[in-house]
Each structure stands twice: as C-alpha cells, then as structure tokens.
Amino acid sequence: MPTPLQALAEHGQSAWIDYLSRPFVRDGDLAGLIDDGIVGVTSNPTIFQGAIAEGDAYDDQLREVMKTETDPKEVFLALAREDIRGACDLFKPVFERGAKTRDGWVSLEVDPNLAHDAAGTIAEARRLWDMVDRSNLFIKIPGTKEGLTAIEETIAGGIPVNVTLLFSLQRHREAAEAYLRGLRRLRDDGGDLATVGSVASFFVSRVDTEADRRLDEIGGHDELKGKLAIANAKLAYQTYKQIFSGPDWEELEAAGASAQRCLWASTSTKNPAYRDVLYVEQLIGPETVNTMPRETIEDVQDHANVENTLERDVDGARATLEQFADAGVDYDDVVAVLEREGVEKFAKSFQELFEGVSAKRDEFVAA
C-alpha cells in the first residue's frame, strides 16, 4: 500500500516542501523526507528570516562573515548560499534521474524589492545563479508585468526559473509565453534546452482568503466560499495543457525542452473551517507540482485521500468564476490585489530578515 506521497507520484504529481533551514539540511530531516518521496524544495524570505533570527544555528558563520561584510543583504546571501548548496547537493540524485529536468530543484528568490525592475531582476538572477553554482537551482522571479521581461531574458540566458506569485489566469498564460520566447532564443543561440526548466507557482489558498472576505462584505453567497481558489487552479491547468501542446511546442520539446509545469503554492488552508488537506486533495493531476509546508506534508501523509481530481468538472470551474462575477466579486481586482500584496509581503519579509541580521550583529558586538 503506497503512502499518500507515493500515491501522488503515481498520479504524476511531484511533492515538494516549502521549507529550508540549516538544521533541516544538516540534521537529516530533509534527507528523510527525500526518502519519503519529497523531490524538491522551495524557500522564501519569511522562512529564512525565522531560521536565522531564532536560535544559534547560524551564529558561527555570522561572526565569520561579519568580519568582512556589514551589509545585511550580503550577509544573508552568504548564509543562504551554504543552505541552498547543501539542499541542491542532497537533491542532485533526484535531479539526475529525472527525465528532462523534472524534479530535484531547489529555489532561491530574487529580492522582491526588484519585482517591478526588470533590469535589476535580470542582473540579480544571474548573480544568484553564479553565486550558488548548482545546475539544479531555480531562480524565483515574481510574475509581475516587469517580471515577464525578466523571465524571458533569464531563460534565454540559460538560467532555470521558478515564476512565483502567480494568481491571475492571464498572468499565468503570459508567464508561460515568456518562458517559450526565452526557450526559442536560447535554442537559436545554440543553447542546450535540456538544462533549463521552469515551473509556474500558482498560489491557491490566498485566493479564497481574499474572495471569501469580499463575499462577507457583500453578504450572502456562502455557497461560494472556499470555491474560487480551486476553480482558478483547475483553469490554470487547462492553460498549461493548451500552451504546451501542438506543433510549435513539440518542436521545442524535440530539441530538449521541458514544459513549465503548474506548481500549486500556498496549499495550506488558512481557514480552519476548511479541511486541512483541501488544496492538496482537489488539485491532484499529472505533470504538476504541489509544494507544501512541513505541517501540510504531515497531514497529507496522515489522512489525505489521493485521487486524480484536477480535471474533474472543469466546466463547473468556469461556472464558478461566472458565479463570483454575478455575486459582485471582481476577479480581475482580486488577483491584482493579491499580486500587489504578495510582492509587498515578501518585500516586508526581506526587510525583517535584514533587520534580524543587523540585530544579530549588534548582539555579537555587545557580547
């Protein structure tokens, strides 16, 4: 009898973990999860902030780095590089046995303060790629309007990309098209398409949080609560199937390219009234990724029902979006707000991260 994580793989979905810290890498926890079926990892500034600010796992390296570097961002990158490299090395066997760079990836994010600066994002993506120096590194680039330019340029430069903070069906389509343009340019320049992968991180639970809040403001329509996020993701998967098929895509695929899979992000439920594995159970399907926090992985292993659900009632998903419009919820405004707030939250986490590094520095000086 397969475990739920193993069952996800049997349905063609890759399970990744959204967590990374030095003790997690060094003490064998991550290696144990790889044995259980976790085949990739994502990280974000909030996770790093907590890991560095709390406890003493980074103190020795902090003291060493701060002998020559005082800028908080540079100090953080020196710390993150070691963690990311360690995780990349653990996942290298997964990466090497995967067909067409499918799994074994580790993600590191560009500074979200650059989310609306295409040139700055492109430069930072190259810098982080060179800094980590691992072939199974994904550079996370926000799927903002300016980010689309950065995605194309980064892929064209031969650097794998995790497109993050996607909420909108239109922006998801545009991110996929940017990836394709980058692949064509890389091919035309003589690059190896087999070395470049990408995922489109489509955020889930936050969509329901915002949509449900608006339903409460309007009043009534309780039957729609907890429905928009899943419908939105199901339709994104239909976009994926449409874009990564047909003669044009098959030509790139024959040259070694891999499709930009949908990665379901923010899959822990924020509303305690909802089943804790709701966004895992309802979005299971082939050629997808689900990245989960540690607690959700434990919940999935304990009691998730694993069935192929992603393409059930796609017409119903389209009808759900229409029902929200009829109820007075503006979908375009919902996803625009979520993109803006997502960038702002990640930028705030980066600032808190830098403040935590500075506080550690002051603590060492006072000691």
N, C-alpha and C positions, 0 to 999 in steps of 0.2 A: 504494500500500500504506500504510494508516494506521499511525501509531506506536501502541504499546500504550496510551498515554494517550488518544489519539484513539479507539482501539477501545473503551476503557472508556466514553467518552461515547456511542458508537454503541449500546452496550448499556444506556444510561440511567443510568450511574453517574458521579457527579461526582468528580473528583480534586482534593483539597485538600492543602496542605502544612502540616505541623506544625512550623513554624519561623518565627521572626521576630526580626530584629535590625536595628539602624540601618544598618550597612554593606550588609546584604542588601537593604534597601529602597532605599537611596540609590545603590548602585553598579550597579544594573541587573540584578542576579541575579533578583530577584523578577519584574521586567518580562519577562525572558527566559523564565521558567517559565510566566508567563501566556500568552506566545506559543506555548509548547509544549502548553498545554492545562490548566494548573492554574487552577482557578476559585474558589478560596477559601483561607483561611489560618486556622489555629488557633495559639494561643500559650499558654504556661503559665509559671509562675514559674521552673521549672528552666531553661527556655530563656533567659528574661530574665536570670537570675542569672549564667549563663555569659557572656552578651553584655556585661553591664555590668562584671563583675569582671575579665574578661580583656581586655587591650588598652586603647586610649585613645579609642575612638570616641565615648564619652560624656563625656569629661573636661571639655571646654569648657563644655557645658551644665551639668554637675555643679557646676562652680565658680560659674557664674552663679546657679543655683537655690539653692545653699547660702549665698548672701549673705543670703537672706531666709527660708530654711526649713531646719530642722535635723532634723525628724522623718524617719527613714529611709523610712517608708511614703509620706509625702507627697512626698519627693524622688523615689522610684521612680515614683509616679504622674505626676509632672511629665515624667519621661523617657519613660515608656510612652505617654503621650498623644501625643507627637510621632510615635513609631513607628507607633502604631495609626492615627492620622490619615493618615500617609503611605501605609500599606498600603490603607486604605479608599479613598483617592483613586485609587490605581492600579487597584483592583478596581471602581471606580464604573462604567466602561463595561460590564463583565461583568454587574454588578448591574442596570443599566438595561435591558439587552437580554434579561435572563432573565424568563421568564413567572412571575408570581406569586411574586416574591422568592425564586427557587430558588437562585441562586448569586451569587458576588461578595461573600460575607460575610467579615468579619474578627472574630475572637473575642477578648474580654478577660475575664479571670476575676475574680470577686469574691474577696475574701480568704478562703481556705479555713478560717481560724480561725472564720469565721462559719457554717460548714456546718451546725451544729446550733442556729443562732439565726435563726429565720425573719424576725423583725422587722429584725434587723441586716442580713441579706442583702437584704431588700427595699429598705432605705434605701441600701445601698451600690450596688445595681443602678441605682437612679435616679440616684445621684451620678455613677457612671461613665458612664452614658448621657448625662447633661447635660455632663459634662466633655469627652468625645470629640466629641460633637455631629456625628455622621455617621449617616445613615439606614441604612447597610449594616454597622452594628456589631451583633454578637451579644454579649450578656452571658452569660458562663458561670456557671451555678449548679449546684452538686453535687446529684445526685439522691438526697439523703438523705431521711428521713421529714420533717424540718423543711423541707428544700428544696422539697418538693412544694407546701407553702403559699406559699413564695416564688415558685415558678414561676407558679402561678395568678395571684397578685397582680401580678407583673411583666408578664405577658401582658395582664391586664386593664387595666393602666396604659399599654398601647400600646408596650411595650419588647420587642424580639425576644430570644429566649432559646436558648442552646445548653445543653441539660441534659447535664452531664458526670458522669463516674464512675458510669456505669450498668453493673452486672454481672448483676443479677438479672432474670429474666423478669417476675417480679411487679412489681418496682420500675419496670421499663420501661413496663409497662402503666399503672401509677399515674401516671407522668410524662406519658404521652400523655393520660390522662384529666384531669390537672391543666391541661394545655395547652388541651383542649377547654373546660373550665369557664372558663378565662381568656378564650378567644375569645368565648364566649357573653356573658360580662359586658361585654366590650369592645363587642360588637355592640349590646347592649341600652342601653349608654351613648352610642351614636351614633358610636363609633369606626370607623376605616377598617381593616377586617381585611386588606386587601391590603398594608398597610405592615408587618405583623407576621408574621415567620416563626419557625420553630423547627426544631432538629434534636435527636435523642436520641443522644448519644455513648455507644455501647455498646462497652465495652472487650473486647478479644479475647485477645491473647497472654498477658496476666496470668492469665487463667482456666486456660490449660494449665499455666502455671508452677506454680500452686498445686495443681491437680488431679494433675499428674504427681508432685509432691512427696509427696502423700498416697498415691498408688499405690506409690511407692518404700517408704514406711513400712509399708504393708500387705504388700507383696511379691507378685510375680506380676502378672498382668493387663497385661503390657507391650503387648498388642494395643490397649489403650485409650489409651495415651499419645498426646498430640497430637490428641485427638479431641473433647474436651469443648467447647473454645472455638468451634470451627466449628459444632458442633451447636447450641450455645447461641445463636449469632448467627442461624443459619437459623430457629430457632423465634421469635426476636425479630422477624424479618421477617414471619413469619406473623401475629404480633400486630399489627404495623403494618397489614397488609392487611385484617385484620378490623376494627380500630378506625376506619380511615379509609376506610370504605365504608358503603353503606346510606343510608337517607333522612335521618337526623339529620346525618350528615357532609355529604351532598350539599346540604343547606340552608345550612350554613356555607360550603361551597365556592362556592355560587352568590352568597354575599354577599362573596366575595373572598378567603376564607381559603385558605391552602396547608397541605398535610399536614406533619406533623412527621416528616421522613424519618429513617430509621436512618443514623447516621454511624458507620462502623467506625473505632474509635480503637485505639491500641496495636497497630498491624498490622505492626510489625517483629518478626521472630522472635527470641525470647530464647534459644532452644535451638539451638546451632549444628548439631545433628543434623538439624534440620528445614530444608526448602527455604526460601531467604531471601525468597521471594515467596509463600509458602504461604497467608498470610491475605489476600492480595490475590486470588490466583487462585481461591480457594474461595468467595469471597463477592461475586461479580460478579452484579449484577442491577439491574433498573430502579428508579428512584426511590430511590436510595441514594447515600451519600457515602462515600468512603474517604479519610481524612486520614493522610498518610504523612510520616515524616521524610525529609530530603533523600536519605539513602543508599538508602532503600527506593524512592523515586521513580527514582533512577538504575538500581537493579536491575530495576525494572519496565520501564523503557524499554529496557534491555539484553536481557532474556530472558524476560519474562513471557508466558505463554500466556493470551490473553484470550478467554474463552467465558462464556456465561451459565450460571453454576454455582449460584446462590443457592438455587434451588428444586429442585435435584437431590436426590432421596432424602430428602424431609422426614420420611417415616416412619422412615427409618434414623436421623435426628437424634433423634427421640423415643425410639427404641430405645436410642440411645447413653446418654441420661440414665438410662434404666432399668438399663442395664448398669453404670453407675457406682454406682448405688444398691445393686445386687446385690453389687458388689465391696467395699462398705463405705465408699464416699465419700459424705459427706453434702452434697448440692448446696446446701441452704439455708445450711449453715455455711460452705461455700466462698465463696459470694457475699457473705455477711455479713462475713467476714474481709477479703475484697478491698475492699469498700466502706470499712470502717474503716481499713484500711491505706492505701487510696488517699487518703483525706482527710488522714491523718497524714503521708504522704509529701509531699503538696502543701503542707501547713502547714509542714513542715520546710524545704521549698524556699523558701517565703516568708521564713522566719526567716533562712536562709542569704543570701537576697537582701538583706534589710535589713542583715545583718552586713557584706555586701560593700560596700554603700553607705556604711556607717559607716567601714569600713576605708579607702575612697577619701577620705572626708572627712578622716580622720586623716592620710592621706598628703599631702593638699594643705596641711594646717596645718603639717606638719613640713617641707615643702619650702621 
